[in-house]
Amino acid sequence: MTPFGERLALAMGRLGPLCAGIDPHPQLLRAWGLGENVEGLKRFADTCVEVFAGRVALVKPQVAFFEEYGSGGIVVLEDIIAALRSAGTLVLADAKRGDIGSTMAAYTRAWLGDGPLASDAVTVSPYLGFGSLAPALDAVRAAGRGVFVLAATSNPEAAQLQRITAPDGRSVAQLMIDEAAACNAGAEYGSVGVVVGATLTEPVDVSKLNGPILMPGVGAQGGGPETIRALIPAGQLASVVPNVSRELLDCGPSVAAMRTKMLKLADEFAFLQS
């Protein structure tokens, strides 16, 4: 299989850089006039698939909002992953998995294997040590999958760990980015991406990453084109994948309104690919 990083770069060149989130918050279900149950979840997810499939480079379902409905919610998640991938749309499972040994291997089989939850990529947490991600990184190399490593997230609590300075002067977040960059060394375009918040107040160095940079925090959380420009050097802007969720989903349940907003956002971020 063509490596995930290369497939994502092609999709971004064709459809623009947006990653559209599927985040069925309870308040959004209510706003859409849907029940807070599996039926409402399915109708929400089906609408998102109708809007996004074949129209954005990457779609990111937030796994937690499906897990909370138990087995029924997982079935809905399986169905939308299958529908998106069958439409040729890349899927990033926002599962934020991170563990050690056989447990991490099991997570890798679940999200990057051949089962019903298998996605093109998954978000992973390196904060049990970057080496704990080895099973997922093996899947990147062997099966053409991708991972996005949590590096410099924009939640206020992150500073307690991610901004600690190592003896060599690098922050912990920077160490994670540099480890990801090492995984991409020698690739035409790497499949080990990082997550960097669009609302950070201090930039990180992504100059050697050679892979995608997922930037959540765009839209309702305050991030946008100007904050991205302030954080990412011009030479790396083409690797930025702005993640837009709430700003798009607030336009639902109208398919037309969501698509209109999606086109507007695509125009706003077109500079990333120029």
N, C-alpha and C positions, 0 to 999 in steps of 0.2 A: 504494500500500500504506500502511496505517496505520503511522506511525512506530514503530520498535522500542520506544522508551521508553514510549510509550502502551500498546503491546501487553504489555510486561512489567508495567507498573503494573496493568493489568487482570488478568493472570494471577496476580500476587501477591495482589490483592484476593480472588480466587476460591479460590486454592489455598494461600495463605500465602507467606512470603518466601524459602523455602529454594532454594538452588542445589545440586543434587546432582552430585557429581563422579563421572566414570568414569575411574578411575586404575588400570589393570591393572598395578601393580607386580609384578615377578617373584615377590616373596615372597607376594603375595596370590594369584597363580595357584597357587602351591604350596599355600598354606593352603586353597584351595578344591578341592584335589585335581586340578588341571588341569595340563596340560603347558605348558611355556614355549615355545609354538609358535603358529602361526596358528590351529590348531584350538582350543587352549585359550583363546586370545584371543577367538575368536568366541563360544565358550560363555559366557565371562565377560561379554562385551558384551551378548549376547542376554538374559542374566539381568538385567542392569542395565536394559535397555530394558523388560523385563517389569515390573520393580518401579517404574520412574520414569515411564513414558509416561502422560500424562494425570493424574498425581498430584502433580507439583511444578511450580513456576512456570518453572524454568530448569534445564537439564542441561548440564554442562560436561565434555565429553570432553577429557582431556589428550592432545594430539596426539603428543607425544614417545613415549608408550608404544605407539603404533600404528606410528609411523615406524620404530621399531627392528626391526620384522619385515619391512621392505621393502614390496614391492608388495602382498603378501598382507595385511599389516597395514593398508595404506591402503584396500584393498577392504573390510575389516571396518569401518573408520571411515566410509567412504562409506555402507555399509549401515545403520549405526546412526543416522547423521545423517538419512538418508532415512526410517527407521522412526519416529524421534521426531517429525520435522516432519510426517509424514503423520498422526500421532496428535494433531497440534495442540499439541505441546510445543515450547517455544522452546529452541533450541540455541545455546550459546556455545562456539565452538571455542577452546580454550586453546592457541593457537599462538604467542603472544607475538612476532608479526612486527614488524619495524622495519627499514626500509632507506630508500633514497632513489630518487627519479625513477622510471624505468621498472621497476625491480625492485619497488618498493613498489606500483606500479600492478599488476604481475603478481600479487603476494600478494593484493591487494584483489580481483582478478578470481577468484582461486582460492577465497577464503574468503567473499567477499560478492557474488559474481557469480551466474552461472546454471549453473555446472558441478556435478560430482558431490560436491564438498566444500562446496558453498555452505551457509552457516549463517546464522542470524538475526543473530549478532554474533560478533566475534572480539576476543581480547585483543591489544593492540598496545603496542610499546615506543616512547616518545617521545624516547629518549636519544641520537638523532642530531639532535635539535632537533624541537620540536613541529610545525614546518612540514613536516617530512618525512612526516607522516601525511596530507598533503593528499589523496592518492588515496582513502584509506579514509574520510576525512571527506566527500569528494564522494559516496561511495556511501551514507553515512548520509543525506545530504540528498536524493539523487536516487532511491534505491531503497528507502528505509524500513528500512535495516539499522542495526546498532548497533556501537559499539566500546567496549571498556573499556580505558582508558589506564592503564598501570602508573604509579603516582604515589608512594605511600608504602608500599612493601612491607616486610614484617616480617623478612626474612632479615638477619642481622647485617651482611653485606657491603654492604647497601644504603646504610648511613650514609656510606660513603666518597664517594658521589656525591649521594645524595638529600638529605642534610642540610647540604650546603654552602650558605652564605648568600650570596645575591645582593646587589649594592650597595644595593638598596632594602630590605634586611632580611628578605626572604622566603627560605625554603629553596627549593632546586631542586624538591623534591616539591610545595611549595605553588605554585610557578610553574606546574607541570604541571596542578594542580587548577584554578587560575585560568584557564588557557588552555582547559581543557575547559568550564568554566563559560561562557566567552565564546562557545563554539560552541553552547551551549544557550540563549543569550539570545533571548527572544522566543518560544520554544516553549512549548506547554502543559506538556509534560514532556519534557526532552531525551533524546536517544538516545546522547549521548557520556557514558559512565559512567567512573568511576575505580576503581582497585584500591587499597584501603587495608587494610593488615594488621590483623587483630583483636588482635594481640599487641603492637602498638606501645606504647612507653612514653611517647611525647609525641603529643598530638592534633594534627590538622591542621584547617584551617578549610574546611568544606564547605558553609558557609551559603549561598553563592551558586551552587552547582553546578546545581541544578534538574535532576538526573539521578540515575541509580542508582549506588549505592556497593557494589561487590562486596568482601566482607570474607572473605578466606581466613584460615586459621590457627585456625578454630573446631574444637573437639573435641580430637583427639589432640595438636594443637600447643599447647593451653593456652588458646585464646580461648573466649569464651562470652558469655552475656547480660550479665554484669557488666562484662567488658572492653569490650564494645560500648557500654554505657551510659556508661562512663568516657571514651570517645573521641568519641562522636557526640552532639551536643546533641539534646534531646528533639524539637525541631522538625524535625529531619532523619532521625529514626529510621525513618520510613515508607519512606525511600529505600534502606535497608540491605538487601542481599541476602547473608545469611550463606552461605558456601560450605562444605558439609560433604561430605567424601569418605571418609577412612579410617574415621571412626567408624561410618559406614553400611556400608561395604564389609567391615569386619571381621565383620559379622553374616552374610555370605554363606557358602556359596552358597544358603542357605535364603531363598526368596522371602518366606515368611511372616515370618521373623525380621527381614529387611531392612525390610519394610513396617511392622512393629511399631516398630522403632527410628525409622523416618522419621516416624511419627505422634507419637512421644515428642518428637523434636526439633522438630517443627512446633509442639507445645504450648509448648515452652520458649521459642520465638522468636515466639510469637503476639503478645507485647507490642509488637513492632515495627509491627504494623498496627492497633493499638488507638488 
